[in-house]
Amino acid sequence: MKGKLAKWFSLWMVVGLVLAGCVTQTPTQQVAPPPAATATPTEAMMAEPTATETTAPEMGPQIDCMGAASGDTLSVVYQWSGQEEEKINTIFKPFVDACGVQITSESTRDDAVLDTKVKSVPPDLLFWPTTAPTLLYTDQLKDLSSLGASGDNYAQFWKDLGTVNGTWLAVPVKADIKSIIWYSPVQFQTFGYDVPTTFDELKTLVEQMVTDGNIPWSMGFENGAATGWTGSDFIQDLLLTLQGPQYVMGIIDGSVPYDDPGVVQAYEIYAKWASDPKYTVGGATGTVNTAFLDAIYKVFSDPPEAMMVKQSGFAGDEVKKEYPDLVYGTDYDFFAFPGAKGMQGGADYMMAFSDSAATKAMVAYLTSAYGAEVWAQTGFDISPNSAAVGKYTDPALTKKADALANASGFTPDLGDTIPAPFGDTEWQAIIDVVQGGDIPTALAKVAAAQATALGQ
Amino acid sequence: MAAPKIMKQGRVVPWLYVLPALAVILIFVVYPTLNTTYLSFRNRSGDQPASADCIAGSPCWGVFENYRYAITHPDMVQALRNNALWLLLMVPATVAIGLFISVLADRVRYESLVKSIIFMPMAISFIGAGVIWRFMYYIETGGNPQIGVFNALLTSVGFKPVPWLSTAGINNLALMLVGVWLWAGFSMSILSAALKGLPIEVLEAARVDGASEWQVFWRVMLPMIMPTVTVVVTTMVIIVLKIFDIVFVMTGGNFGTEVIANRMFKLIVTNTGRSMAIAVILLLLTIPIMIINVRRFREQEATR
């Protein structure tokens, strides 16, 4: 008996040790993979030979090495890993070939790891999915204009997002947009509906669908403890359409309270569409009880239960998984939220801690028209660089890029950007309003949470 | 054989025996409790006193600011009210059903089969039960047939489907039913064991004296197993106070179903101070029950 116990105990110890080992190993593997990272460019090149072949001949004259000598090193930190890391290395490849700069990369998602690095040996270049570092490391970051960044290739709102105290510190290299609506072109053709291009056209189309006896929206947003987030995306698109990106940025910085009449107006439109069974599948009950993934499927089922669903880019992959026979472009497709004056989505920004020749050369390359072209052809989401428009090979990316190019602003997700308790409170208010709650009362609570979150 | 030497140890040796247990309790119980209490008086990130989170012009309780939230905020008031409702309904329901089944099953041949079936849900985790029951309560709002058991039954006899989980008033009861389903087996098995332990002579004597079965149950059986009933009740009270998984999985605390533990979980990352204050309140609510339990236990031991 004793022997058995001892065996169990030692087994536990071993399991414990192994677990402990795993825990300490994983971060180091994620954080410091220099050998793997230096190996990836060649692998990535082999994986995507077409991209490099087409761009190879133009390489020499297009890249200005800014005096960087062969053998110079460039350290970069980013959050990308796996396929994304392969793509960024494909994009780095022409630059590496032209200038002979050796890139050492580290992939981490951890703010604390980044902070430690910046306080000891900062990387030359940082790619980060928020502009938060521009506020944290304002004094250490270099002015991008002085590094040779091509500012003309970026819309003013992009530069404003990365500017602190008049200095341009962060330039977006990659973006994805959420302000899109998925629909079935086949169904639209059957009923003679046209894709709306303005918000009024959208409203008219919705009413037309109701008159025809079709249900325009599939609004279901059930997702356990996160129930309501789909609704918050929809409302942000309504705000971007009715008020514009400045207004949304105002909500983020607190200058526009969340119970402002403009927000109330957006909620009124949303509440009508999301709680009336004529406008959405199952009315309010359907909206709060239907899982957000099921809501996507309802538009593409046979027969379809609704005509449109507002959901981010991933909806396309979900449709493909659920209905493998459907074809993108004919059976399912998307259009940008009609009349949205700005787009909501996520973006990765480049920031420089160094003004070495190699850093300058990379900044110049990625912000140049040629760098944008390489980015577009690699198909690493979309490039906010205006020179990338029309250079995409993927039709979905082309359409998204056009929508972004026509937008007069870009806003991050409200709920993700404003600290807690804003996000949860916003979802609660949306659920409440859909279930028939009074809009001003619900929004007053969110406004209070907004003030608390922003410390006002 | 002479008296073993081990019987004559000094004052230090016993401490050596309890040291490992003591160390474990210090590290895993005492320290976290103290740290939790400390953090409940700090602000949302724990780097300043709780009063730092006060907003000028709004009510503020100084370092007790997090407790002001935990006691007065509408979300918390709702959670506390719901927890009280859970206590009032789920605890008696579990005990009553457990007692009912153990008394009745005692009189049939297929007792073990009945008891196994009732006990089986105990093997399922809260999360699993939540997922299963979400399907039971599922409502299809589009054109497809109802796949949730309850709504399929309702529609098959011509009624309209009911959104069980999103209708305030019904949803709390729907969630409690899951809790009862999970825990009735626990109370049944313990009470059944107590019933089996009753001396047959006493019951026989009561029956010979002319007591009806009803009277035997209320006047003889129940008083005799009362200590066990208390143990089951106190255990259930503690379990229900901490109820979390069912609510988290099935409604996420939405539609007026919020409970204390769920709020604690939601706030743990975004506002440590408030989350810890809720944890302390939960602990304070549990302590009296623990004391009752321990006292009961001692009394029982003393009578042996």
Boltz contact constraints between the chains, C-beta under 6 A:
constraints:
  - contact:
      token1: [A, 224]
      token2: [B, 252]
      max_distance: 6.0
  - contact:
      token1: [A, 225]
      token2: [B, 252]
      max_distance: 6.0
  - contact:
      token1: [A, 227]
      token2: [B, 252]
      max_distance: 6.0
  - contact:
      token1: [A, 227]
      token2: [B, 254]
      max_distance: 6.0
  - contact:
      token1: [A, 281]
      token2: [B, 142]
      max_distance: 6.0
  - contact:
      token1: [A, 282]
      token2: [B, 141]
      max_distance: 6.0
  - contact:
      token1: [A, 282]
      token2: [B, 142]
      max_distance: 6.0
  - contact:
      token1: [A, 285]
      token2: [B, 141]
      max_distance: 6.0
  - contact:
      token1: [A, 285]
      token2: [B, 163]
      max_distance: 6.0
  - contact:
      token1: [A, 286]
      token2: [B, 141]
      max_distance: 6.0
  - contact:
      token1: [A, 288]
      token2: [B, 166]
      max_distance: 6.0
  - contact:
      token1: [A, 289]
      token2: [B, 139]
      max_distance: 6.0
  - contact:
      token1: [A, 289]
      token2: [B, 163]
      max_distance: 6.0
  - contact:
      token1: [A, 289]
      token2: [B, 166]
      max_distance: 6.0
  - contact:
      token1: [A, 305]
      token2: [B, 142]
      max_distance: 6.0
  - contact:
      token1: [A, 305]
      token2: [B, 143]
      max_distance: 6.0
  - contact:
      token1: [A, 420]
      token2: [B, 270]
      max_distance: 6.0
  - contact:
      token1: [A, 431]
      token2: [B, 254]
      max_distance: 6.0
